[in-house]
Amino acid sequence: MNLMDVSIIIVNYNTKDITHQCIVSILKHTKKINFEIILVDNASTDGSKALFRSFKGIKFVESNRNLGFGKANNLGFSYSSGKYVLLLNSDTILLNNAVKEFFDSMEQENLKVSCLGSKLLSQDGVSENNSYGVFPSISSLLISLACIYFPFLKKNNTVKSEDSFEVDYIIGADLFLRRSVILKLGLFDTDFFMYFEETNMQLKYHRAGYISKIISTPRIIHLENGSDINQSKHYSFKSRKYYFESMFIFFRKRYDVRKYVITRIISLGYLPLYLKSNLTIKEKYKLILVFLKP
């Protein structure tokens, strides 16, 4: 196996057009580096398979079922050979030689830097999008709920001007990792179907002494939520269900039993918001079960 500089892994699920747009932007801008694109398809039904089976310049990996985000990336990694791995959302667009920027930066970093991400851009290509976060905790859960019920408490996020800075975790839209760390500590925990998998992974890396950093040189647009198959009411329910299921898994893995129980009690504060929403009675019942399940 010839070792690549970078293996780019993209997961596709019924997002043929934006995935195609993402791949085209990679092929257009990525220069002076050995790279491979591995596209994992999660049993799409929108014509993706017909398009990407014959698409030149990529490794196309087909799953016969929807594995979710984490498992599909794990599958893609098993086909990779890069010294570094770039996990890239299908709803991203590269505006410059971002892959080379990540590679050059990581080559200069201390070996304790396991993950790099960029200051993601919104669709206008100018304003910054969500790119990183703080590890969720009991206090952050309380603050989140307080801001929902009392919006005047919410503070505007301060945009950091530094060229690079350390963060707790980088969101999974553009996550550049050392292969050596993945081989040592693993990629995504398969208990997560969608959401929190990158947070949990970087918490594990953090506990092992590694850090994550944001750098400013890669320019990448993230069409946030563009990888959602649609924005219908039904999908909104599925999305929320996956979100809270994963949030509870994360807290169970992070805390001891006592603190985990505290997070479950606090999280009940979210329920009234959804019981007042336009979800169907059946969907509300299923969501209640998610909150009450031990």
VENFENRA-V30580 format. One record per residue. N is the residue number from 1. SS is DSSP state (@ for helix, = for strand, . for the rest). PSI is psi in whole degrees, 0 to 359 (999 if undefined). NEAR is the number of other ideal C-beta (glycine too) atoms within 8 Angstrom. Layout:
# VENFENRA-V30580
n=(N N)
ss=(SS SS)
psi=(PSI PSI)
near=(NEAR NEAR)
This chain:
# VENFENRA-V30580
n=(1 2 3 4 5 6 7 8 9 10 11 12 13 14 15 16 17 18 19 20 21 22 23 24 25 26 27 28 29 30 31 32 33 34 35 36 37 38 39 40 41 42 43 44 45 46 47 48 49 50 51 52 53 54 55 56 57 58 59 60 61 62 63 64 65 66 67 68 69 70 71 72 73 74 75 76 77 78 79 80 81 82 83 84 85 86 87 88 89 90 91 92 93 94 95 96 97 98 99 100 101 102 103 104 105 106 107 108 109 110 111 112 113 114 115 116 117 118 119 120 121 122 123 124 125 126 127 128 129 130 131 132 133 134 135 136 137 138 139 140 141 142 143 144 145 146 147 148 149 150 151 152 153 154 155 156 157 158 159 160 161 162 163 164 165 166 167 168 169 170 171 172 173 174 175 176 177 178 179 180 181 182 183 184 185 186 187 188 189 190 191 192 193 194 195 196 197 198 199 200 201 202 203 204 205 206 207 208 209 210 211 212 213 214 215 216 217 218 219 220 221 222 223 224 225 226 227 228 229 230 231 232 233 234 235 236 237 238 239 240 241 242 243 244 245 246 247 248 249 250 251 252 253 254 255 256 257 258 259 260 261 262 263 264 265 266 267 268 269 270 271 272 273 274 275 276 277 278 279 280 281 282 283 284 285 286 287 288 289 290 291 292 293 294)
ss=(. . . = = = = = = = = = . . . @ @ @ @ @ @ @ @ @ @ @ @ @ @ . . . . . = = = = = = = = . . . . . @ @ @ @ @ @ . . . . . = = = = = . . . . @ @ @ @ @ @ @ @ @ @ @ . . . = = = = = = = . . . = = = . . . @ @ @ @ @ @ @ @ @ @ @ . . . . = = = = = = . . = . . . . . . = . . . = = . . . . @ @ @ @ @ @ @ @ @ @ @ @ . @ @ @ . . . . . . . . . . = = = = . = = . . . = = = = = @ @ @ @ @ @ @ . . . . . . . . . . . @ @ @ @ @ @ @ @ @ @ @ . . . = = = = = . . . . = = = . . . . . . . . . . @ @ @ @ @ @ @ @ @ @ @ @ @ @ @ @ @ @ @ @ @ @ . . @ @ @ @ @ @ @ @ @ @ @ @ @ @ @ @ @ @ @ . . . . . @ @ @ @ @ @ @ @ @ @ @ @ . .)
psi=(126 125 120 161 312 133 121 120 126 137 130 132 97 37 51 310 314 330 318 317 319 311 318 320 325 310 328 318 343 115 160 38 144 120 161 149 122 115 119 122 125 57 50 155 16 17 4 316 316 322 310 342 327 9 123 144 8 157 120 118 122 132 144 4 164 108 347 178 309 309 323 320 322 318 315 321 326 342 1 162 8 148 325 158 129 113 118 126 150 339 38 154 122 133 347 190 61 322 317 324 316 314 310 320 315 327 332 350 157 147 347 351 110 332 140 149 173 169 91 148 152 179 334 350 8 302 150 145 174 127 339 174 179 143 126 143 176 316 319 328 316 317 318 313 319 320 330 315 335 79 334 345 343 132 145 135 133 125 125 135 350 151 328 147 153 142 165 306 154 138 159 6 326 89 111 118 153 130 324 324 320 315 330 317 353 168 246 142 125 359 340 130 314 138 142 356 320 328 313 319 314 335 319 316 317 317 337 3 6 162 161 145 149 136 161 347 324 136 110 128 136 111 75 130 4 337 356 138 331 177 29 163 319 315 327 320 312 319 314 321 312 320 308 325 316 324 318 323 317 312 327 324 332 320 165 177 317 312 326 317 321 317 323 322 315 319 341 341 340 333 313 329 322 333 337 356 181 21 153 163 320 318 321 321 316 324 322 319 324 319 331 347 131 999)
near=(3 4 6 12 9 17 15 13 14 15 13 15 11 9 15 13 6 12 14 9 9 16 14 8 12 13 9 7 12 12 6 4 11 6 12 13 12 14 16 15 14 13 10 13 4 7 7 13 9 7 10 14 7 6 10 4 6 11 8 9 11 7 12 4 6 7 10 10 13 15 11 13 14 11 12 15 12 6 8 13 8 13 8 14 14 14 12 12 13 13 13 15 9 16 11 9 11 16 16 11 13 16 12 8 12 12 6 5 9 4 5 7 13 11 16 15 16 16 7 16 14 12 5 6 8 5 6 8 10 8 14 11 10 8 10 12 7 10 6 9 12 9 8 8 11 9 10 9 6 7 6 4 7 6 4 4 4 4 5 6 3 6 5 8 7 5 12 10 14 15 13 9 12 18 13 13 13 12 12 6 11 12 5 6 7 7 9 14 11 7 5 16 9 10 9 11 14 13 12 15 12 14 12 11 13 12 6 8 5 11 9 18 13 15 13 9 10 13 11 14 13 16 11 8 7 10 10 8 6 5 6 6 7 7 11 10 13 8 9 10 11 11 10 13 10 14 12 13 12 13 13 8 8 9 10 5 6 7 10 11 8 9 13 11 7 11 12 8 8 11 10 7 8 11 8 5 7 3 10 6 5 6 10 12 8 10 15 10 8 11 12 5 6 1)
